[in-house]
Amino acid sequence: MSTDEQFTARLRGLADGLEAPTPVDPDALASVAVRRTRTRRAVVRSGALTAVAALVVTAAFTLPNAGRPPLPGGDASPSAGTATSPSPEVSAESEAAPSPDASSLPQGTPVPTVWRDPFVYEAATVPDGWQSTGVTGLALALPDFWTDRPQDTWQNLDWYDKVASDTQMAAMAAAEQAGGDGDAVPLVLTPNVGVFVGTYGTTPPPSNAALRDTNLAVPGADKAHLLVHEPNTGLPGLELSLIVHQAGGLWYSFHGNLPTGDEGLAMADAMAASLAFMATGPEILAALPAVDHLPVLELARGIPEGWTQHDKHGLGYALPPGWAVDTRAFEAGEPAVAAWYLPDGVAPGLDSDLTIIWSHEDYIPQHEPTQGTKRLMIDAANLATTFWGETDWGVDPGGGESALPVGTIVLVGHAIVERADGGGHYTVSWSLPAGSGPLVEQFLGTLTIQD
Amino acid sequence: MPPPALSADRSPAPRVEVIRTGSTAVDDFTAFARAHAAGLHRIAYLLCGDDHRAHDLTQLALERTFRAWPRVGDGNPFAYARQVLSTARIDGWRRTRRETTVSPDDLPGLTEDRPDATSGVDDRERLVRALRLVPVKQRRVVVLRYLLDRSEQDVAAELGISSGTVKSQGARGLARLRQLLTEEDA
């Protein structure tokens, strides 16, 4: 046997015994694969209908940007944020409900639908002063003064102690009002619990000796484990990791911060004891949301004359003349970010901007679809959605004073494009002058996924 | 640019027995996933060296396979799924979350019954680390040709490259791997 043969034989021996650290759950993987494929087919079947119907609906809508002069080179197609084409058939598997603002649409107009969690949550045990809540079919109890933060995707929820958070914010604001530094106020960990739901579990490696390290018996779960330990941040409090795998279903990974000492431990125990599944694993898998039912935004593909093509980490795009690289927020050579601006593009002293950020996080921020959210059909993209609308930057929605004059209408929007090859996703965001819908559509028509 | 066309026909890998007893495509596919998800996951892990990414790749391969099930279900779906893995993008992975994936068997308190699996673990971890440092194209060939013991012709067909390229990429990748492992030994 030659040296090479010996070496490769050794390699093969090592590889034969090698396994990835996390075993796969074939049933969950298969279920997700089937589901994604079915919803995709629903879109493919309905795409032609959407294209035809859009011609009719376009004329039926009064566009908020009507009356403003279109940008040079723009067409008259509706912007995704201002009009909607009929929804294609909704996947029979998704639990969908009309979007909240459907009543504002002309009677009889089909509207896109958004996924609503179909489960009603009843925790197994609810201590006094606590409430039942839940995520993706798994109920738990939390203190009733905790509230949930809006999240970008159904897979991630986050609850936090609003009283503690407000107290902290008030202390910082008071310090600043007194002429001090709000950041100098001692930071206290706000008790919170976030959860990631997926086909695999995640847990942070404990950095200190565990105060709880316990397997749990949760009906319907084949794995459940509670880990509580002190943080290595030096801040007071406890870190919680609660991982549950439903038999034939998904992983639920809870991570959070709890009050220090016995109080935090008791809360962790109460949360663990409250866990209860509201349905079987297959039932929950069948109820997962999909955004594939969103209407498709039909676009003219290609690079308009005079535009310049660019690439950011495999996303091809093009921009019209006048746009410059914006180095005020990002390094010009930042591999994952492309930032552009058009000086005074929106108004004198207010630039247009466009930013592309490539990311490969564990989940893709699929913003909850609204009436105006549409799909983009891009080769080699697994999923692509876009939304935009116009807003007055001269009015501070928080009631404060804006530095811009009232009537500074800006078109803001974003597109999220997921590579089908698993190479991450891109978040494209922009702010442009009012009436730039046609320009946005031209820009979106230049997007390509590259190897 | 659309992803490269995949053809199950050009892979002469062993055929997978699919027994049909009036079952549906979903039943057949689920049975296939149960039989082969772990194997696909292992290949994915060898290719990318990252547990999260391997999981995503396995999901991608299964999704594509089910999408093509009417064509490949009666043929060699494993070869098709492996080809998806082999040609998917395996670089560019950037970990942004601090969490690490946990195995149910690695959950504290669940490891007592496991047989001693420490033997060879260090070497395997070194192999995975070293593979990640081999350029992607070379790594694909090394994994398929040498670690999975596929023929030059099979690897060429699977990756859509010539046998000569397989030979040259494999030789360079193997040399690089040997160098990396030797450096670690030193």
Interface residues (C-beta under 8 A of the other chain):
Chain A: D4 F7 T8 L11 R12 L14 A15 G17 L18 E19 A20 P21 T22 P23 V24 D25 P26 D27 L29 A30 S31 V32 A33 V34 R36 T37 R40 T199 Y200 G201 T202 T203 P204 P205 A210 D213 T214 N215 D222 K223 H225 L227 I243 H245 S253 H255 H313 G314 A336 S359 H360 E361 D362 D379 A380 R419 A420 D421 G422 G423 G424 T448 I449 Q450 D451
Chain B: M1 P2 P3 V26 F29 T30 F32 A33 R34 A37 A38 H41 R42 A44 Y45 L46 D51 H52 R53 A54 H55 D56 L57 T58 Q59 L60 L62 E63 T65 F66 R67 A88 R89 G92 W93 R94 T96 R97 R98 E99 T100 T101 V102 S103 P104 D105 D106 L107 P108 G109 L110 G120 D123 R124 L127 V128 V143 Y146 L147 L148 D149 L174 L177 R178
